[in-house]
Amino acid sequence: MDLDTVRTFVAAADAGQFQEAAAELAVTQQAVSKRIAALERDLGVRLFTRTPRGAELTIDGQAFLPHARELLRAADRAAASVRAGSRALRVDVINSRGGPSGLMRDFHRAHPEIDLDVVMLFEIERAVAAIRSGAIDASFRAVASPGRPLPEDIESVRVLDEALQLLTGPAHALASARSVTLAQLAGHRIWMPGLVPGTEWAAYYDDLYAEFGLTIEATGPNFGSDALLDTIADTPALATFMGAQTRLVWPAGHGLRRIPVTGPVPVYPHSLLWHRDNPHPALATLRAHLAAAAGGHDAAGTWAPGWAVSR
């Protein structure tokens, strides 16, 4: 059903005259008559009866009028739902406990007037596809992974270099250290379940392993962070890496230690990805907020893979 004909019908019903409806719609009276006739053909009924005073609704016209008004209201709501700035800004943060999630919480505190919809997508290919299709407005990722450059219509900017920390149980050989160097970690088992080949974080740890000769194990199923903490707490031979801004809570009896890593400090490079033609005004506000909060990248004494760059 053509919404222009429905809008013309409602205008004519309210005005009681085709001429007044034409003036309201800024069309000719002939155009109004043609639209009404087309709508009557579609519905198979007469909607108006011509009178000396103008046009009166038939019984069928009276029955159709409230539904016609609802059709127009629904069309207005549909248009408003996608109008720039009227819908929530949808951002992928990968997981709820990591550094990007913290960045979005800070943004929400700074801009509570902006509606947010936070999602968690696993693979970078899925995130990029969602950005290109308009399903999401932005995603936090480490880019670009080796051999997988971003499409030309996807923009990125590096927004956070998150330092890694060593997480150990109380009986681990390094548990009492105030800090550890990467050289000291050689020979220690770093357990990282959930390192899926092909992901950007797997590429990151592959480079970290190759650069510093670390023993990084991804064996066993990934039962989530709670199971990881339980195992680290109970196994003196295992440690794991954790982002400095990752939010974790564990039982007091676990006695876990978060130990800064130095010499150099390995940092995980988070970038924000978005489509270059995305018009959502809140996206520009988010980018400005992140730019103001971001520190320098590739600072002296830090390490990140050579492919961790922004266009």
Secondary structure, 3 states (H helix, E strand, C coil): CCHHHHHHHHHHHHHCCHHHHHHHHCCCHHHHHHHHHHHHHHHCCCCEEEECCEEEECHHHHHHHHHHHHHHHHHHHHHHHHCCCCCCEEEECCCCCCHHHHHHHHHHHHCCCCCEEEECCCCHHHHHHHHHHCCCCEEEECCCCCCCCCCCCEEEEEEEEEEEEEEECCCCCCCCCCCEEHHHHCCCEEECCCCCCCCHHHHHHHHHHHHHCCEEECCCCCCCHHHHHHHHHHCCCEEEEEECCCCCCCCHHHCCEEEEEECCEEEEEEEEEEECCCCCHHHHHHHHHHHHHCCCCCCCCEECCCCCCCC
